[in-house]
Amino acid sequence: MVAELHRYDRRTGTFDLEFRVQVSTVRQPKSGDDWTHGPLMMFDGKNATAWCDGTDEFGVAEFIRLEYPEATDFTTIQILPGWGQNARTFMSYNQVKTFTVESASPKKFGYTFPESIREMQTIELLRPIKTDWARIWIREIFSARNDSVCISEFVLE
């Protein structure tokens, strides 16, 4: 699934493309479920919403790909690596434990969270990455009762 995030520019009166996001799969709402789990949920600033994968594989090998209109320098990754709605929901769905990042830059790296924590995690990069796209691969999860892995918030700065 592909979605785009636009920002309104008051100076020009136009909506400018901030970035395009693609995810490998999306969890379909179940009967009586009011939630949608599309990729833009990771960028809405709300811990109560989340992108959740749509496979029975527990979220391992799922990806998020971000594409920018032009190459941008990134020095920080922020991620809430689960569905942060509340403690019960967070512990009911799989959370990201290990992920890798690849991009147009030759730099590729991975990160492992030492434990499952229901708050925004900040990862400072050793060197800036300049790229117009980045793909984040989920490599390992903290397992929970439900099959889906969820991410409430995700920011590259």
C-alpha positions as CSV (number, residue, x, y, z in Angstrom):
1,M,0.0,0.0,0.0
2,V,1.3,3.5,-0.9
3,A,0.2,6.8,0.7
4,E,1.4,10.4,0.4
5,L,1.8,13.0,3.1
6,H,1.4,16.6,2.0
7,R,2.0,19.8,4.0
8,Y,0.1,23.1,3.3
9,D,2.5,26.0,2.5
10,R,0.8,29.2,3.6
11,R,3.2,31.3,1.6
12,T,2.3,29.7,-1.8
13,G,-1.1,28.4,-0.9
14,T,-0.2,24.9,-2.2
15,F,0.0,21.5,-0.7
16,D,3.6,20.2,-1.1
17,L,4.6,16.6,-1.1
18,E,6.5,15.9,2.1
19,F,7.1,12.2,1.4
20,R,5.5,9.1,0.0
21,V,5.3,6.0,2.2
22,Q,4.9,2.4,1.1
23,V,4.4,-0.6,3.4
24,S,4.6,-4.3,2.6
25,T,1.1,-5.1,4.0
26,V,-1.7,-3.6,6.0
27,R,-3.9,-5.3,8.6
28,Q,-7.5,-5.3,7.6
29,P,-10.1,-4.1,10.1
30,K,-11.9,-7.0,11.8
31,S,-15.7,-7.2,12.3
32,G,-16.6,-4.4,14.8
33,D,-13.1,-2.9,14.6
34,D,-13.3,0.9,14.1
35,W,-9.5,1.2,13.6
36,T,-7.7,1.5,10.3
37,H,-4.1,0.6,10.2
38,G,-2.8,2.3,7.1
39,P,0.8,3.6,6.8
40,L,-0.1,7.3,7.5
41,M,-1.1,6.3,11.1
42,M,2.7,6.3,11.9
43,F,2.9,10.0,11.1
44,D,-0.2,11.4,12.8
45,G,1.5,12.3,16.1
46,K,-1.0,10.0,18.0
47,N,0.2,7.0,20.1
48,A,-3.4,5.7,19.9
49,T,-3.1,4.9,16.2
50,A,-0.7,2.6,14.4
51,W,0.2,0.9,11.2
52,C,-0.1,-2.8,11.6
53,D,1.1,-5.4,9.2
54,G,-1.4,-7.7,7.4
55,T,0.3,-11.1,7.4
56,D,0.2,-14.2,9.5
57,E,4.0,-14.1,9.7
58,F,4.1,-12.1,13.0
59,G,5.6,-9.0,11.2
60,V,9.1,-10.4,10.5
61,A,10.4,-9.3,7.0
62,E,7.7,-6.5,6.7
63,F,9.0,-3.2,5.5
64,I,8.3,0.6,5.4
65,R,9.7,2.6,2.5
66,L,9.9,6.4,2.6
67,E,10.5,8.4,-0.6
68,Y,11.3,12.1,-0.5
69,P,11.0,14.7,-3.3
70,E,14.7,15.4,-2.9
71,A,17.7,14.1,-1.0
72,T,17.5,15.0,2.7
73,D,20.0,14.7,5.6
74,F,18.9,12.5,8.5
75,T,20.6,12.2,11.8
76,T,17.9,10.7,14.0
77,I,15.3,8.0,13.9
78,Q,12.4,8.1,16.4
79,I,10.0,5.2,16.6
80,L,7.3,3.9,19.0
81,P,7.8,0.3,18.1
82,G,4.3,-1.1,19.0
83,W,0.7,0.0,19.2
84,G,0.9,2.6,21.9
85,Q,-2.8,3.1,22.5
86,N,-2.6,1.8,26.1
87,A,-0.5,-0.7,28.1
88,R,-3.0,-3.6,27.3
89,T,-3.0,-3.0,23.6
90,F,0.7,-2.5,23.5
91,M,1.3,-5.9,25.1
92,S,-1.3,-7.6,22.9
93,Y,0.4,-6.9,19.6
94,N,3.9,-7.7,18.4
95,Q,6.5,-5.0,18.8
96,V,9.6,-4.3,16.7
97,K,12.7,-5.7,18.4
98,T,15.3,-5.4,15.6
99,F,15.2,-3.5,12.3
100,T,17.6,-2.6,9.5
101,V,17.7,0.5,7.4
102,E,18.9,0.7,3.8
103,S,18.8,3.8,1.6
104,A,20.3,5.3,-1.6
105,S,23.3,6.1,0.6
106,P,25.8,3.3,0.8
107,K,25.4,3.2,4.6
108,K,23.2,0.4,5.9
109,F,22.7,-0.3,9.6
110,G,20.6,-2.1,12.1
111,Y,19.3,-1.5,15.6
112,T,18.0,-3.8,18.3
113,F,15.9,-2.6,21.2
114,P,17.1,-4.1,24.5
115,E,13.5,-4.5,25.8
116,S,9.9,-3.7,25.0
117,I,9.0,-0.2,26.1
118,R,5.8,1.7,25.4
119,E,7.3,5.1,24.6
120,M,9.0,6.8,21.7
121,Q,12.6,5.6,21.2
122,T,15.2,7.9,19.8
123,I,18.2,6.6,17.9
124,E,21.0,9.1,17.1
125,L,23.0,8.2,14.0
126,L,26.7,8.3,14.2
127,R,26.9,10.2,10.8
128,P,24.1,11.9,8.8
129,I,22.6,9.9,6.0
130,K,21.7,11.9,2.8
131,T,19.1,10.1,0.8
132,D,15.9,10.5,-1.1
133,W,14.6,7.2,0.0
134,A,14.9,4.8,3.0
135,R,13.6,1.3,3.6
136,I,13.2,-0.1,7.1
137,W,13.0,-3.9,7.4
138,I,11.6,-5.5,10.5
139,R,14.0,-8.4,11.3
140,E,12.9,-9.5,14.8
141,I,9.9,-8.9,17.1
142,F,8.9,-9.1,20.7
143,S,6.1,-11.6,20.4
144,A,2.6,-11.1,21.7
145,R,-0.8,-12.7,21.5
146,N,-1.9,-11.2,18.2
147,D,-0.1,-11.9,14.9
148,S,0.4,-8.3,13.7
149,V,3.4,-6.2,14.4
150,C,2.4,-2.5,14.9
151,I,4.3,0.8,14.9
152,S,2.5,3.9,16.3
153,E,4.9,6.6,15.4
154,F,7.9,6.9,13.1
155,V,10.1,9.9,12.3
156,L,13.3,10.4,10.3
157,E,14.9,13.8,11.1
